[in-house]
């Protein structure tokens, strides 16, 4: 995150130092496990044939589990454990991690450590105690509540839950609002003249250049905190409205052509709320689809941590269904673990819609189980498609005991991939100053960005979207020109876009594409309007690890989405301040201009872009 500059003359306020208070048992446990680091890693390397880096990663997980065990139990042991207590520790860590293969990795890690203690004759408990602990781990009892049966919920009971959910009330109101038909923009979104009214229907107060919320729904958002309603220039800018709208579209409860949206054929079953098996399926599918859209929104808006946050959200929601599962305490966990604060905020947002319930724990009604299952399966499918199978296999093998890992070699061939070999040309610890020009603009529209050499192309995509004010509503790719007169250029993009002949932009960094000043590559956005950005390296310099993305210069406003390419942009500039032109109102609507506001092409704010980076990106 970018830090603001402070004048040397300005006295800096003293900040209280937050210190971790560690109990004596934890101190002793940490010392004990540190003393076993060398022997354990040597044993793992020799018995499982993993390299030292993987062995160290396994040891770090063991260290963490032992530390958590000491914290939970007040016992400093590192060579004997109580089966019921280690099961709780493993369950908590699996749930908190929330990632793909979490259970296999954590359970496998501890299983390997147990084998080490046994083979090296370091286990200090009884044979009977070892057998019980090993049985807990081998049987997967860390996840014992997975076998808890959810109570059966009949259709009438399910609808009692559904009908009480604000989410369903909002969705039905929005579907009723669409009944007469609503005009759409060229990109398939609601027109700005309808945004305020549609947002009010789902309980959100906004304003646009066309009208204020009060004109549509007096009293909505009258709280002092909402005295200034957020400005929204498009459907995507209103989160709740956009997610509900997209979910209704996905299930064809709303149908839209190029110009108009209307109710779909199943809309009446959704609106009527009649207690039938078919209507229950439609409602369950809508709630599940909404949760999937919500998960996509998390990943799209936090490209650094979004996948992990979505996984943690999935784990917490799954646990919330089971009364006996060790779910998290909302207040204490969010305060003690900053990484959980983001998930906690999301859960509070979902609680407002009735997707989850919050008291001392997060809880969910079994009537939502099918919807939760849709979300869980979607998240797991997405994570599987994003994981390098070869790396996953190595990670799992490093975590498991030798005899278990020995049974896996036949999987290696199936996991092999054929990546495009592109060595790092700029090492870590360096930053690059990039000049980014929007081609064919005159005078040129450009930005100067400073990025770490290790930033992925996927994260650079986000940085460029912010720098030029794009809405990330179209396809994109990066293009690395061929090195010589012969050969093909190489393209990179988001694999979810399924563009042909492109490599995964998450697997490559800027420091692999360029290596010296004047090196260049290209970023293409919206293949219809054809926005092509030329990216040239101006400088390469030393920088601290984790250097934040920054915007240090630029010129002129960038075009807006769906304006019609370069010709459409310059036409819009010419028309924007000419009331006599027939396109005047439409153009000003596209540019987000309020009444009386004059369009200023030179209006460019690097500090505003930096502020956006502080919210969207971390170095």
C-alpha positions as CSV (number, residue, x, y, z in Angstrom):
1,X,0.0,0.0,0.0
2,X,1.4,3.4,-0.9
3,X,2.6,5.5,1.9
4,X,1.9,9.3,2.0
5,X,4.9,11.5,2.1
6,X,5.3,13.4,5.4
7,X,7.2,16.7,5.7
8,X,10.4,16.5,7.8
9,X,9.1,19.6,9.7
10,X,5.9,17.9,10.6
11,X,6.0,16.1,13.9
12,X,4.9,12.5,13.5
13,X,2.4,11.3,16.1
14,X,3.6,8.5,18.3
15,X,2.0,5.2,17.5
16,X,1.4,2.6,20.2
17,X,3.5,-0.5,19.6
18,X,1.3,-3.6,19.4
19,X,3.1,-6.5,21.1
20,X,2.1,-10.2,21.0
21,X,1.8,-11.6,24.5
22,X,3.0,-15.2,24.4
23,X,2.4,-17.6,27.2
24,X,5.2,-19.6,28.8
25,X,4.0,-22.9,27.4
26,X,4.0,-21.4,23.9
27,X,7.6,-20.1,24.4
28,X,8.7,-23.6,25.5
29,X,6.8,-25.3,22.7
30,X,8.5,-23.0,20.1
31,X,11.9,-23.7,21.6
32,X,11.2,-27.4,21.5
33,X,10.0,-27.6,17.9
34,X,12.9,-25.3,16.8
35,X,15.3,-27.8,18.3
36,X,13.8,-30.5,16.1
37,X,13.9,-28.5,12.9
38,X,17.2,-30.0,11.6
39,X,16.4,-33.6,12.4
40,X,12.9,-33.4,11.0
41,X,13.9,-31.8,7.8
42,X,16.7,-34.2,7.2
43,X,14.4,-37.1,7.9
44,X,11.8,-35.7,5.5
45,X,14.4,-35.1,2.7
46,X,15.8,-38.6,3.0
47,X,12.6,-40.5,3.4
48,X,10.3,-38.6,1.1
49,X,12.8,-37.4,-1.5
50,X,11.7,-33.7,-1.4
51,X,14.0,-30.8,-1.7
52,X,15.0,-28.5,1.3
53,X,12.6,-25.7,0.3
54,X,9.6,-28.1,0.4
55,X,10.9,-29.7,3.6
56,X,11.1,-26.3,5.2
57,X,7.6,-25.4,4.1
58,X,6.3,-28.6,5.8
59,X,8.3,-27.8,9.0
60,X,6.8,-24.3,9.1
61,X,3.3,-25.9,9.1
62,X,4.3,-28.3,11.9
63,X,5.7,-25.4,13.8
64,X,2.4,-23.5,13.5
65,X,0.3,-26.5,14.5
66,X,2.5,-27.2,17.6
67,X,2.3,-23.5,18.5
68,X,-1.5,-23.5,18.2
69,X,-1.7,-26.7,20.3
70,X,0.3,-25.0,23.1
71,X,-1.9,-21.9,22.9
72,X,-5.1,-24.0,23.0
73,X,-4.1,-26.5,25.7
74,X,-1.5,-24.6,27.8
75,X,0.8,-27.6,27.3
76,X,4.4,-27.2,26.1
77,X,4.8,-30.7,24.6
78,X,6.2,-31.3,21.1
79,X,6.5,-35.0,21.4
80,X,3.1,-36.2,22.6
81,X,-0.4,-35.0,22.0
82,X,-4.0,-35.7,23.1
83,X,-6.1,-37.0,20.2
84,X,-9.2,-34.9,20.9
85,X,-7.2,-31.7,21.3
86,X,-5.0,-32.1,18.1
87,X,-8.3,-32.9,16.2
88,X,-9.6,-29.5,17.3
89,X,-6.4,-27.7,16.2
90,X,-6.4,-29.4,12.8
91,X,-10.1,-28.6,12.3
92,X,-9.5,-24.9,13.1
93,X,-6.5,-24.5,10.8
94,X,-8.3,-26.3,7.9
95,X,-11.3,-24.0,8.3
96,X,-9.2,-20.8,8.7
97,X,-7.0,-21.6,5.7
98,X,-10.0,-22.1,3.4
99,X,-7.9,-23.2,0.4
100,X,-8.0,-26.0,-2.0
101,X,-6.6,-29.3,-0.5
102,X,-6.4,-27.6,3.0
103,X,-7.5,-30.8,4.8
104,X,-5.1,-33.1,2.9
105,X,-2.2,-30.8,3.5
106,X,-2.7,-30.1,7.2
107,X,-3.6,-33.6,8.1
108,X,-0.8,-35.0,5.9
109,X,1.7,-32.6,7.5
110,X,0.9,-33.8,11.0
111,X,0.8,-37.4,9.9
112,X,4.4,-37.0,8.6
113,X,5.5,-35.4,11.9
114,X,4.0,-38.3,13.8
115,X,5.9,-40.8,11.7
116,X,9.1,-38.8,12.3
117,X,8.5,-39.0,16.1
118,X,7.9,-42.7,15.9
119,X,10.8,-43.7,13.6
120,X,13.3,-41.5,15.4
121,X,12.1,-42.8,18.8
122,X,11.2,-39.3,20.0
123,X,7.6,-40.0,20.9
124,X,7.4,-39.6,24.7
125,X,3.8,-40.8,25.3
126,X,2.5,-44.4,25.5
127,X,2.0,-46.7,22.6
128,X,-1.7,-46.6,23.3
129,X,-1.7,-42.8,23.1
130,X,0.3,-42.8,19.9
131,X,-2.2,-45.3,18.3
132,X,-5.1,-43.1,19.3
133,X,-3.5,-39.9,17.9
134,X,-2.5,-41.6,14.7
135,X,-6.0,-43.1,14.3
136,X,-7.5,-39.6,14.6
137,X,-5.2,-38.3,11.9
138,X,-5.5,-41.3,9.6
139,X,-9.3,-41.4,9.8
140,X,-9.6,-37.7,9.1
141,X,-11.4,-37.2,12.4
142,X,-10.1,-33.6,12.3
143,X,-13.1,-33.2,10.0
144,X,-15.4,-35.4,12.1
145,X,-18.4,-33.1,11.8
146,X,-18.4,-33.6,8.0
147,X,-20.4,-36.7,8.8
148,X,-23.1,-34.9,10.8
149,X,-26.4,-35.3,9.1
150,X,-28.4,-32.1,8.3
151,X,-32.0,-32.3,9.2
152,X,-34.5,-32.8,6.4
153,X,-36.3,-29.6,5.3
154,X,-39.6,-30.0,3.5
155,X,-40.8,-27.5,0.8
156,X,-43.0,-25.5,3.2
157,X,-40.3,-25.1,5.8
158,X,-37.8,-24.1,3.1
159,X,-40.1,-21.4,1.7
160,X,-40.6,-20.0,5.2
161,X,-36.9,-19.4,5.3
162,X,-36.7,-18.1,1.7
163,X,-39.5,-15.7,2.1
164,X,-37.9,-14.1,5.2
165,X,-34.7,-13.4,3.3
166,X,-34.2,-9.8,2.3
167,X,-32.2,-11.1,-0.7
168,X,-35.2,-12.9,-2.1
169,X,-37.5,-9.9,-1.4
170,X,-35.2,-7.6,-3.3
171,X,-34.8,-10.0,-6.2
172,X,-38.6,-10.4,-6.5
173,X,-39.1,-6.6,-6.4
174,X,-36.5,-6.1,-9.1
175,X,-38.1,-8.7,-11.3
176,X,-41.5,-7.1,-10.8
177,X,-39.9,-3.7,-11.7
178,X,-38.6,-5.2,-15.0
179,X,-42.1,-6.5,-15.9
180,X,-43.0,-3.6,-18.2
181,X,-39.6,-3.9,-19.9
182,X,-36.5,-1.7,-19.4
183,X,-34.1,-0.2,-21.8
184,X,-30.5,-1.4,-21.9
185,X,-27.2,0.1,-22.9
186,X,-25.1,-1.2,-25.7
187,X,-23.2,-3.3,-23.2
188,X,-26.3,-4.9,-21.7
189,X,-26.6,-2.8,-18.5
190,X,-29.4,-0.6,-17.3
191,X,-29.5,2.9,-18.6
192,X,-28.4,5.7,-16.2
193,X,-31.9,7.2,-16.1
194,X,-33.1,3.9,-14.5
195,X,-30.2,3.3,-12.2
196,X,-31.4,5.3,-9.1
197,X,-34.8,3.7,-9.2
198,X,-33.5,0.2,-9.7
199,X,-31.0,0.7,-6.9
200,X,-33.7,1.9,-4.6
201,X,-35.8,-1.3,-5.4
202,X,-32.9,-3.4,-3.8
203,X,-32.5,-1.0,-0.9
204,X,-29.5,1.0,-2.0
205,X,-29.3,4.8,-2.1
206,X,-27.2,6.2,-5.0
207,X,-27.1,9.3,-7.1
208,X,-26.3,9.9,-10.8
209,X,-26.0,12.9,-13.0
210,X,-29.6,12.3,-14.0
211,X,-31.5,12.3,-10.7
212,X,-31.1,11.8,-7.0
213,X,-32.4,9.0,-4.9
214,X,-34.8,11.1,-3.0
215,X,-36.7,11.7,-6.2
216,X,-37.5,8.0,-6.4
217,X,-37.6,6.7,-2.8
218,X,-37.8,9.4,-0.1
219,X,-36.3,8.4,3.2
220,X,-34.0,5.6,1.9
221,X,-30.6,6.1,3.4
222,X,-31.7,9.0,5.5
223,X,-29.2,8.1,8.2
224,X,-26.6,10.9,8.7
225,X,-23.9,8.5,7.4
226,X,-25.7,8.4,4.1
227,X,-26.1,12.2,3.7
228,X,-23.8,12.0,0.7
229,X,-25.1,9.3,-1.5
230,X,-22.4,7.4,-3.5
231,X,-22.2,8.4,-7.2
232,X,-22.8,5.6,-9.7
233,X,-22.3,5.9,-13.4
234,X,-23.1,2.3,-14.4
235,X,-24.9,-0.9,-13.3
236,X,-21.5,-2.5,-12.3
237,X,-20.8,0.4,-9.9
238,X,-23.8,-0.6,-7.7
239,X,-22.6,-3.8,-6.1
240,X,-25.9,-5.3,-4.7
241,X,-27.9,-4.3,-7.7
242,X,-25.3,-5.7,-10.2
243,X,-25.1,-9.0,-8.4
244,X,-28.8,-9.6,-8.1
245,X,-29.3,-8.4,-11.7
246,X,-26.6,-10.8,-13.0
247,X,-28.0,-13.7,-11.0
248,X,-31.5,-13.2,-12.5
249,X,-30.0,-13.0,-16.0
250,X,-27.9,-16.1,-15.4
251,X,-31.1,-18.1,-14.6
252,X,-33.0,-16.4,-17.4
253,X,-35.5,-15.0,-14.9
254,X,-34.7,-11.8,-16.8
255,X,-34.2,-12.0,-20.5
256,X,-32.5,-9.3,-22.5
257,X,-31.7,-8.5,-26.1
258,X,-29.5,-5.7,-27.3
259,X,-31.9,-3.0,-26.3
260,X,-34.4,-4.2,-23.8
261,X,-34.8,-6.4,-20.7
262,X,-38.0,-8.3,-19.8
263,X,-39.2,-11.1,-17.5
264,X,-38.2,-14.6,-18.5
265,X,-40.6,-17.6,-18.8
266,X,-40.0,-18.9,-15.2
267,X,-40.4,-15.5,-13.6
268,X,-43.9,-16.2,-12.3
269,X,-42.8,-19.3,-10.5
270,X,-40.1,-17.2,-8.8
271,X,-42.4,-14.4,-8.0
272,X,-45.4,-16.4,-6.9
273,X,-43.6,-18.1,-4.0
274,X,-45.9,-21.2,-4.4
275,X,-44.7,-24.2,-2.4
276,X,-43.7,-26.7,-5.0
277,X,-40.6,-28.7,-5.7
278,X,-40.0,-26.8,-8.9
279,X,-40.3,-23.4,-7.4
280,X,-38.1,-24.4,-4.5
281,X,-35.4,-25.5,-7.0
282,X,-35.6,-22.1,-8.8
283,X,-35.3,-20.1,-5.6
284,X,-32.4,-22.4,-4.3
285,X,-30.7,-22.0,-7.6
286,X,-31.0,-18.2,-7.5
287,X,-29.5,-18.0,-4.0
288,X,-26.7,-20.2,-5.0
289,X,-26.1,-18.3,-8.2
290,X,-26.0,-15.0,-6.2
291,X,-23.4,-16.5,-3.9
292,X,-21.3,-17.5,-6.9
293,X,-21.6,-14.0,-8.4
294,X,-20.6,-12.6,-5.0
295,X,-17.5,-14.9,-5.0
296,X,-16.6,-13.7,-8.5
297,X,-16.9,-10.1,-7.3
298,X,-14.4,-10.8,-4.5
299,X,-11.8,-12.3,-6.9
300,X,-12.3,-9.5,-9.4
301,X,-11.9,-6.7,-6.9
302,X,-9.0,-8.2,-4.9
303,X,-6.7,-9.9,-7.4
304,X,-4.0,-10.3,-4.8
305,X,-6.0,-12.1,-2.1
306,X,-9.5,-12.7,-3.7
307,X,-9.2,-16.4,-4.3
308,X,-8.1,-17.1,-0.7
309,X,-10.8,-14.8,0.7
310,X,-13.5,-16.6,-1.4
311,X,-12.2,-19.9,-0.2
312,X,-12.3,-18.8,3.5
313,X,-15.8,-17.5,3.0
314,X,-16.9,-20.8,1.5
315,X,-15.4,-22.8,4.4
316,X,-17.1,-20.5,7.0
317,X,-20.5,-20.7,5.3
318,X,-20.2,-24.5,5.1
319,X,-19.4,-24.7,8.8
320,X,-22.3,-22.5,9.6
321,X,-24.7,-25.1,8.5
322,X,-23.7,-27.6,11.2
323,X,-24.6,-26.9,14.8
324,X,-21.8,-29.1,16.2
325,X,-19.1,-28.0,13.9
326,X,-16.4,-25.7,15.5
327,X,-17.5,-22.5,13.8
328,X,-15.7,-19.2,14.5
329,X,-16.6,-16.5,17.0
330,X,-17.4,-13.4,15.1
331,X,-16.0,-10.7,17.4
332,X,-12.9,-12.4,18.8
333,X,-11.6,-13.9,15.6
334,X,-12.0,-10.8,13.6
335,X,-10.2,-8.8,16.2
336,X,-7.4,-11.3,16.7
337,X,-6.8,-12.1,13.1
338,X,-6.6,-9.2,10.6
339,X,-6.8,-11.6,7.7
340,X,-10.2,-12.7,8.9
341,X,-11.5,-9.1,9.1
342,X,-12.2,-9.0,5.4
343,X,-14.1,-12.2,5.5
344,X,-16.0,-10.9,8.5
345,X,-17.0,-7.9,6.6
346,X,-18.3,-10.0,3.7
347,X,-20.3,-12.2,6.1
348,X,-21.9,-9.1,7.7
349,X,-22.9,-8.0,4.2
350,X,-24.4,-11.4,3.4
351,X,-26.1,-11.4,6.8
352,X,-28.0,-8.2,5.8
353,X,-29.4,-10.2,2.9
354,X,-30.3,-13.2,5.1
355,X,-27.7,-15.5,3.4
356,X,-26.1,-16.2,6.8
357,X,-27.1,-15.4,10.4
358,X,-24.8,-13.9,13.0
359,X,-24.9,-14.2,16.8
360,X,-21.9,-15.5,18.8
361,X,-21.2,-17.7,15.8
362,X,-22.0,-17.7,12.1
363,X,-25.1,-19.9,11.5
364,X,-27.2,-20.9,8.5
365,X,-30.5,-22.6,8.1
366,X,-30.3,-26.2,6.6
367,X,-32.9,-24.9,4.0
368,X,-29.9,-23.1,2.4
369,X,-27.8,-26.3,2.1
370,X,-28.4,-26.8,-1.6
371,X,-27.5,-23.2,-2.4
372,X,-24.4,-23.4,-0.3
373,X,-23.4,-26.6,-2.1
374,X,-23.7,-24.8,-5.4
375,X,-21.3,-22.1,-4.1
376,X,-18.9,-24.7,-2.7
377,X,-18.7,-26.8,-5.9
378,X,-18.2,-23.6,-8.0
379,X,-15.4,-22.4,-5.7
380,X,-13.7,-25.8,-5.8
381,X,-14.0,-26.1,-9.6
382,X,-12.5,-22.6,-10.0
383,X,-9.6,-23.4,-7.6
384,X,-8.9,-26.7,-9.3
385,X,-8.7,-25.0,-12.7
386,X,-6.3,-22.3,-11.4
387,X,-3.8,-24.8,-9.7
388,X,-0.7,-26.1,-11.4
389,X,-1.3,-29.8,-11.0
390,X,2.5,-30.6,-10.9
391,X,3.0,-28.0,-8.1
392,X,0.0,-29.3,-6.2
393,X,1.3,-32.9,-6.3
394,X,4.7,-31.9,-5.0
395,X,3.1,-29.9,-2.2
396,X,0.9,-32.9,-1.2
397,X,3.8,-35.4,-1.4
398,X,6.0,-33.2,0.7
399,X,3.3,-33.1,3.4
400,X,2.5,-36.8,3.6
401,X,4.4,-39.6,5.4
402,X,7.0,-41.5,3.2
403,X,4.9,-44.6,2.5
404,X,1.9,-42.5,1.5
405,X,4.1,-40.3,-0.8
406,X,5.6,-43.4,-2.4
407,X,2.3,-44.4,-3.8
408,X,1.9,-41.2,-5.8
409,X,4.6,-41.2,-8.5
410,X,2.3,-42.5,-11.1
411,X,0.4,-39.2,-10.9
412,X,3.3,-37.1,-11.9
413,X,3.1,-37.8,-15.6
414,X,-0.6,-36.9,-15.6
415,X,0.2,-33.6,-13.9
416,X,3.0,-32.5,-16.3
417,X,2.4,-29.3,-18.2
418,X,4.3,-27.6,-21.0
419,X,4.7,-24.0,-20.0
420,X,6.2,-21.3,-22.2
421,X,9.8,-20.9,-20.9
422,X,10.4,-17.3,-20.1
423,X,13.2,-16.7,-17.5
424,X,13.1,-13.7,-15.2
425,X,15.1,-10.8,-16.8
426,X,14.6,-8.4,-13.9
427,X,15.1,-9.9,-10.5
428,X,13.1,-9.4,-7.4
429,X,13.9,-6.3,-5.4
430,X,13.7,-4.1,-8.5
431,X,11.0,-1.7,-9.7
432,X,10.2,-0.7,-13.2
433,X,9.1,2.8,-14.3
434,X,6.7,2.2,-17.2
435,X,5.3,4.7,-19.7
436,X,1.9,3.6,-20.9
437,X,0.5,5.3,-24.0
438,X,-3.0,4.8,-25.4
439,X,-2.1,4.5,-29.0
440,X,-3.6,6.6,-31.8
441,X,-4.7,9.4,-29.3
442,X,-3.6,13.0,-30.3
443,X,-2.4,14.7,-28.1
444,X,-1.3,11.4,-26.4
445,X,-3.2,10.0,-23.4
446,X,-0.6,8.4,-21.2
447,X,0.3,7.3,-17.7
448,X,3.5,6.7,-15.9
449,X,3.4,3.8,-13.5
450,X,6.0,2.3,-11.1
451,X,5.5,-1.4,-10.4
452,X,7.6,-4.1,-8.7
453,X,9.4,-6.4,-11.2
454,X,7.5,-9.4,-9.7
455,X,4.0,-8.1,-10.3
456,X,2.0,-10.6,-12.3
457,X,0.4,-9.7,-15.6
458,X,-2.9,-10.3,-14.0
459,X,-2.2,-7.7,-11.4
460,X,-0.8,-5.3,-13.9
461,X,-4.1,-5.7,-15.8
462,X,-5.9,-4.4,-12.7
463,X,-3.4,-1.5,-12.3
464,X,-4.0,-0.4,-15.9
465,X,-7.7,-0.6,-15.5
466,X,-7.5,1.8,-12.6
467,X,-5.0,4.1,-14.3
468,X,-7.2,4.6,-17.3
469,X,-10.5,4.4,-15.6
470,X,-11.7,1.3,-17.5
471,X,-14.6,-0.7,-16.0
472,X,-13.1,-4.2,-16.6
473,X,-16.2,-5.2,-18.6
474,X,-14.5,-6.5,-21.7
475,X,-11.9,-9.0,-22.9
476,X,-8.2,-8.2,-22.7
477,X,-4.8,-9.6,-23.4
478,X,-1.1,-8.7,-23.2
479,X,1.2,-9.1,-26.2
480,X,4.9,-9.6,-26.2
481,X,6.3,-8.8,-29.7
482,X,8.5,-11.4,-31.4
483,X,12.2,-10.9,-30.6
484,X,13.4,-11.0,-34.3
485,X,12.2,-10.6,-37.8
486,X,10.8,-14.1,-37.7
487,X,8.6,-15.8,-35.2
488,X,5.3,-15.1,-33.5
489,X,4.4,-12.7,-30.8
490,X,3.2,-14.3,-27.5
491,X,-0.1,-13.4,-25.9
492,X,-1.2,-13.7,-22.3
493,X,-4.7,-13.4,-20.8
494,X,-7.1,-14.6,-18.0
495,X,-7.7,-18.3,-18.7
496,X,-11.4,-17.8,-17.7
497,X,-11.8,-15.8,-20.9
498,X,-10.9,-18.8,-22.9
499,X,-9.1,-16.8,-25.6
500,X,-7.3,-19.0,-28.1
501,X,-3.5,-19.2,-28.1
502,X,-3.0,-17.3,-24.9
503,X,-0.9,-18.2,-21.8
504,X,-2.2,-17.7,-18.3
505,X,-1.4,-14.1,-17.2
506,X,-1.2,-15.3,-13.6
507,X,1.9,-17.4,-14.4
508,X,4.1,-14.6,-15.8
509,X,5.5,-11.3,-14.4
510,X,6.5,-8.0,-15.9
511,X,10.1,-8.9,-15.1
512,X,9.9,-11.8,-17.4
513,X,8.6,-9.8,-20.4
514,X,11.1,-7.0,-20.2
515,X,14.7,-6.7,-19.1
516,X,16.1,-3.2,-20.0
517,X,15.0,0.4,-20.7
518,X,13.2,0.8,-24.0
519,X,11.9,-2.7,-23.9
520,X,8.2,-2.8,-24.7
521,X,5.0,-4.9,-24.8
522,X,1.3,-4.2,-25.4
523,X,-2.0,-4.3,-23.5
524,X,-5.2,-4.7,-25.5
525,X,-8.6,-4.0,-23.9
526,X,-12.1,-4.3,-25.5
527,X,-11.5,-6.0,-28.9
528,X,-14.5,-4.1,-30.3
529,X,-13.4,-0.5,-29.4
530,X,-9.8,-1.7,-29.8
531,X,-8.0,0.2,-27.0
532,X,-4.3,-0.6,-27.5
533,X,-1.8,0.5,-24.9
534,X,2.0,0.6,-25.6
535,X,4.0,-0.1,-22.4
536,X,7.7,1.0,-22.5
537,X,10.3,0.6,-19.8
538,X,11.8,3.9,-18.9
539,X,13.9,3.0,-15.8
540,X,14.8,0.0,-13.7
541,X,15.9,0.7,-10.1
542,X,16.3,-1.0,-6.7
543,X,13.3,-1.0,-4.5
544,X,12.2,-2.5,-1.1
545,X,10.4,-5.8,-1.3
546,X,6.7,-5.3,-1.6
547,X,7.0,-1.9,-3.2
548,X,3.5,-0.6,-3.9
549,X,2.2,0.2,-7.4
550,X,2.2,3.9,-8.0
551,X,1.1,6.4,-10.6
552,X,3.7,9.2,-10.9
553,X,2.5,11.1,-13.9
554,X,0.3,11.2,-17.0
555,X,-1.8,13.5,-19.2
556,X,-5.4,13.9,-20.2
557,X,-8.5,12.0,-19.3
558,X,-8.8,8.5,-20.8
559,X,-11.8,7.5,-23.0
560,X,-14.8,5.8,-21.3
561,X,-16.0,2.3,-22.0
562,X,-18.3,1.6,-24.9
563,X,-17.7,5.1,-26.5
564,X,-17.0,3.7,-29.9
565,X,-13.2,3.6,-30.1
566,X,-11.0,6.5,-31.1
567,X,-13.5,8.0,-33.5
568,X,-16.3,7.8,-30.9
569,X,-14.1,9.4,-28.2
570,X,-13.2,12.4,-30.2
571,X,-16.8,12.8,-31.4
572,X,-17.9,12.7,-27.8
573,X,-15.4,15.4,-26.8
574,X,-16.6,17.7,-29.7
575,X,-20.3,17.1,-28.8
576,X,-20.1,17.2,-25.0
577,X,-20.2,21.0,-24.7
578,X,-22.5,21.7,-27.8
579,X,-26.1,21.8,-26.6
580,X,-27.3,22.2,-30.2
581,X,-26.0,18.8,-31.2
582,X,-28.5,15.9,-31.4
583,X,-26.2,13.6,-29.5
584,X,-25.6,16.1,-26.7
585,X,-27.7,14.4,-24.0
586,X,-26.6,10.9,-24.9
587,X,-22.9,11.9,-24.9
588,X,-23.1,13.7,-21.6
589,X,-24.8,10.7,-20.1
590,X,-21.9,8.5,-21.4
591,X,-19.4,10.9,-19.9
592,X,-21.2,11.1,-16.5
593,X,-21.6,14.8,-16.7
594,X,-24.1,16.6,-14.4
595,X,-26.2,19.5,-15.5
596,X,-24.1,22.6,-16.1
597,X,-20.8,20.6,-15.8
598,X,-18.3,21.4,-18.6
599,X,-16.2,18.5,-19.9
600,X,-12.5,19.2,-19.4
601,X,-10.3,16.8,-21.4
602,X,-7.2,17.9,-19.5
603,X,-8.6,16.9,-16.1
604,X,-6.1,14.3,-14.9
605,X,-5.4,13.3,-11.2
606,X,-2.4,11.1,-10.5
607,X,-3.1,11.4,-6.7
608,X,-6.6,10.1,-7.3
609,X,-5.2,7.1,-9.1
610,X,-2.8,6.4,-6.2
611,X,-5.7,6.6,-3.8
612,X,-7.5,4.0,-5.8
613,X,-4.4,1.8,-5.8
614,X,-4.3,2.1,-2.0
615,X,-7.7,0.5,-2.0
616,X,-7.4,-2.0,-4.8
617,X,-3.8,-3.1,-4.9
618,X,-0.9,-4.1,-2.7
619,X,2.6,-4.3,-3.9
